[in-house]
Amino acid sequence: MNLTPRALVISTREQHQGETGNTSAIPFIALKDSLEFLEEEPMEMLGKEIKFPIDVPDAEYLFFAPVSDYLMEAETLMGIAAVLNAAGVSWTIFLLNTMML
């Protein structure tokens, strides 16, 4: 049928070509700050370091986090990062700041 849901087209276009690179128009620096803050949580709670690699070139896995995970469901984002870190794979969160290129 070659049909793509309209919401998927719009959100994908916004992430790749939009001014902020996300569907909620949250500035890059705010998302980056959120990830840096979330790195502190597992250390404080569990004594474990969990990193959120951002825009790492040539990473094996590319993760597009839903914008809601940064603001309303941070536990989900921390859980995904914990699994990927524990797996020892090369991964990155896509936050490409097109305004800084």
N, C-alpha and C positions, 0 to 999 in steps of 0.2 A: 504494500500500500504506500510505502515511502512517506509516511506521515510522522511528524514530530510534534509532540505536545507544545502548545504555544508558551506555557509557563517555562518549559525547559529551554526553549529557544531564547526567550527574553532573559532568563537568569544567566545562561551561558554567555550570551552576548555582553551582558553587563559585567560579568567577571573578567572577560577577556578584553573588552573594548571600552568599558565605562570609565568615568573619571576617577572613581575610587577603587575599582576592581572588585567590588562586592555589591550585592543586591540591596544592602541597607544604607548605602552611601556613608559608611563609617570610614573616616580617614585612616590611611595606612598606619600612621604613628599610633593611633588609638588601638588598633588591632595588635600591633607589635608590642605595645605596652601591656596589653592584656595577656599576651603569651609570656612575657617576662615575669609578670605577676604570678601567673599560673605555674611557672617553674618553681616558685618558692613554696607553694602549697604542699606538694609531696614531701619535700625536704622537712618542712615543719611537722607534718602529720606522721610521716613514716620513716624519716631519716634517709630517704632515697632521692637521688638526683634523677630528674626526668627533664630532658631537653626537648625543645620545640624548634627544630631546625627550620629556618625560613629561607625559601628561594635558593636552595643549594643546587648548583649546577650538576648535572649528570647523576642525580640521586636515582636509586633503583626504583623507588616508589614515590609517586606524587600524590599528596593528599589535599583535596579541596574540602576544607571544613565548612559546614554550614555556618553562616554568620551568627545564627542564634546560639551556637555552641560557645562563642566568645563571650556572650552577654548573659544568656539565661540558662545554659546547660553546660557549664564549664566542667562538671564532673565527667561528662561524656568525652569531651576533648582530652581531659587528663587521662582517662582510661585508654583511649586510642593511643595516645603518646606512650603510655606505660607499656602497652602490648608491643608496639613497634620498637621501642627502646629495648625491651627484654628479648625480642626476637633477634636483635643485633643487625637489623637490616639498614641499609642506607635509604633514608626517606627524607622528605621535606614537605612543609606546608606551603602551599602556593599563596603568596601575598604580594606578588610582583607589583612594585610601586612604579607604575608607568610614568608617573609625574617626575620621578627622579632619574629616569634613563637619559 
